[in-house]
Amino acid sequence: MTTCRYGDVVLVAFPFTNLQAIKKRPAVIISSLSYQQTKPDFILMAITSQLKKELSIGEYILQDWQYAGLLKPSMIKPLITTLEQNKIVRNMGQLSNTDRKMLDTIIQTILGN
């Protein structure tokens, strides 16, 4: 079983929202360790290198993308999925403290409470 923490960046086969195809892409773990210890999966948000000039709700351009193990400037997309833990291709890195704080804000914005 892969050990990943909230804010870790991993490479996975991420499903499209229509569930008709998948694309290997980086994603950020948003599930907690306690969740992962009781479930066979991770909850993740997509990361893309297709940057936009104008961001919409739930999107954020990573400030420290190299620290996260990404090859080029990237952004978090508000696409959330759940995948089995064995679907992780590899660990890439982790979000910086600055980017993790923004991830917290994004999750609060798109999910509310």
Buried (B, 14 or more C-beta within 10 A) or exposed (E): EBEBEBBBBBBBBBBEEEEEEBEEBBBBBBBEEEEBEEEEBBBBBBBBEEEEEEEEEBBBBBEBBEBBBBEEEBBBBBBBBEBEBEBBEEBBBBBBEEBBEBBEEBBEEEEEE
